[in-house]
Amino acid sequence: MGMGTGVDRLRTTIFPRRSALRRRSDRVETTVLRLAVLALLLLVPFLVVLGNHGAREAAAEAERTRAVAHPVTATILATPPGTGPAAAYPGGLSTVDVAWVEPDLTRHTATVTAPPTIQAGETLPLWIGPGDRPVVPPAGATDAVVEGIVDAVGALVAATALLTGLVLAVRFALDRARMREWDADWWAFVHRRDRGTTG
């Protein structure tokens, strides 16, 4: 019942019933609201294209990373003082020294960031790029899709916020105009009533 009432209210707001009491400002407000809704609907295909583009870009970047980097399993050599399970906090990272062995049996070391709960001797998956430097792991297929969705949703939220702000600004200006009209009508009504009373 509540959902039906909300839908009916929205439909009435966008497509109000004809009434002799509706003023020009009411019609202008309705027109602006309709144009905002129409603009949002017209943006949907572009948002889909934007999301697809973001997903393709993320996938392409992942392929470029895979072309110049490779995965290894590194071993934690040492952790700085103050790290460990007791020092862990949500979202925290610590700097650790790691080592790994390449397929040619050469040993390499580097300093990377890792969760603060990690301990010496544990292993850590890494991607190693040119110059034996750790790089950001390439995005998986799901990650690329998620990035595309985030791009599209972000653009949708921004467009909705912009259009909502525009509608509210127009409504605010029209409300001020309506208040002035109501004040003028009330003054005219009182003036006519006083004239009728005093003859």
N, C-alpha and C positions, 0 to 999 in steps of 0.2 A: 504493500500500500504506500509506504514511504517512497519507494523508488518511483512508482507511478506518479505520485504527487510531484516529485522532483522533476521528472521528465515533462509533465504537463506545465510546470512553472517555467522551465527552460523554453519550451515551445511557445508559450504565451509571451515570454520576453522577446524572443526573436520574431515571432509572428503574432503581434498583439491583435486583439479583436478591434474591429472598426468602432469608433466612438466619436460622438460630436464633442466630447470633452477633451480629446487629445489636441494638444497645441503643436505649433510648428517645432518647438524645441523637443517635444516627445518624438516626433517623426524623425528629426535629425539624429537623435540618440539611437533610435531603432535602426536607422540606416547605417550609422557607424558600426554598431554591433554586428549587423549582417555582413558588412564588408570585412570586419575583423575575422569573423568565422569563415567567410569565403576565402580570405587570404591564407588562413591556417590550413584549410582543406587543400588549397592549391599548392601549398608547400610540401604536402605529404610525398608526392612523387620525387621531388628534389631531395627530400630527406632520405628516401630509399636509395637514391643514387649516391648521396653522400656516404651513407653507411656502407654500401658496396665498395665505394672507392677506398674508404678507410680500411676495410677488411683486406682488399687487394694490396694496398700499400703495406700493411702489416705483414702479409704473407710474402710479398716481394722482399721486404727488408729482412725477414727471416731467412729467405733463400740466399740473399747476399751474405748474411752472416755465416750460413752453413758452407758457403763456397770458400771462405777464407779462414774459417775456424773449425775446431774439432772438439769433441767432448773428452774429458779425462776424469779420473777419480783421484782427487788429491787427498793427502793425509795431513791432518793438523799437526804441526810441529810444536807449537807453543801458543799459549793464550796469555794476554796481558793480565797483570794482577787485578783482582776485583771482579773477574768474570767467573761464570759458573752458574749452576742452578740457583744459588742463593742470591745472585746479583741480577737475575733475569727480571725484565719488565716488558710489558706488551709493546711490540714494535721496536724494541731496542736492538742495536747491532754493535758488535765489537770488532776490532781489527785483530786478525790472526795471521800467523805465518804458516804457509802450506808448502808441500812438496809433492811432485808427481813424476812419474817415469813415462817418457814418450815411447812409441813403438820401436824406435831405434835404441832403446835402453838408456838414453841419456836422462839424467836427473835434473829437474828444474825446480826452482823455488819462487815464491811470490808472496806478497802480502795482500790479503783480501778481507772483505767484511763478511761476518758470519753471525748467526744468532748467539747471544751471550751465554746460552746454556751449553754450547759445544765445548768439548774437552780435547786435550792433546791425545793423539792416537786415533781419534774418530776420522771418518772419511767425509769428503765434501765433493759433490759433483760440480765441475767447472767446465766452461768453454774457453779454449785457448786460441787466441788470434795471432796475427803477425807479430813477430818480435817476442813470442812466448809471453804475451800479456793476456791476462784474463779479460774476457769481454762479456757483455750482457748476453745471456742465453737467448737464442732465437725463439720467437713466439711459435707456439704450436697452432694447429688448425683451429682449435677451439678459442685460443687466445686472440687470434686474428679476427674471428667472428665477433667475439666480445668487444674488441676494440672498435669494430665497425658499428656495433649497436650503441656503444657509448658515444661515438661521434654523432650518430643520428639523434639519440635521445638528448644529448647536450644541445644540439642545434634546435630541437623541438622546444626544449625548456626555454632557451633564449628567445626564440620567436614568440612563444606564448607569453613570456614576461613582457616583451616589448609591446605586443598587441594589447595585452591587458592594461599596461600602463597608459597606452594611448586612449583606450576606451574610458578608463577612469578619469583621465585628464579632461576628455571631452564632456563626460558626465558632470564633473565638478564645475566646469565652466557653464554648462547648461543649467545646473542647479542654481548657480548664482543668478543667472539671467531669469530663471523662473521665480526666484525669490523677489527679484526686483519687480517683475510683472505682478506677482501676487500683492506686493506692497502697494503698487500703483492702483490695482483694482480695488483693494480694500480702502485706500484713501478716497477713491472716486465714489465707492459705495457709501462710506460715511459722510462724504460731502453732500451727496444727493439726499441722504436721509436727513441730514441737518437742515438742508434747504427746504425739504418737504415739511419738517416739523415747525420751522420758523415761518413758513408760508412765503 
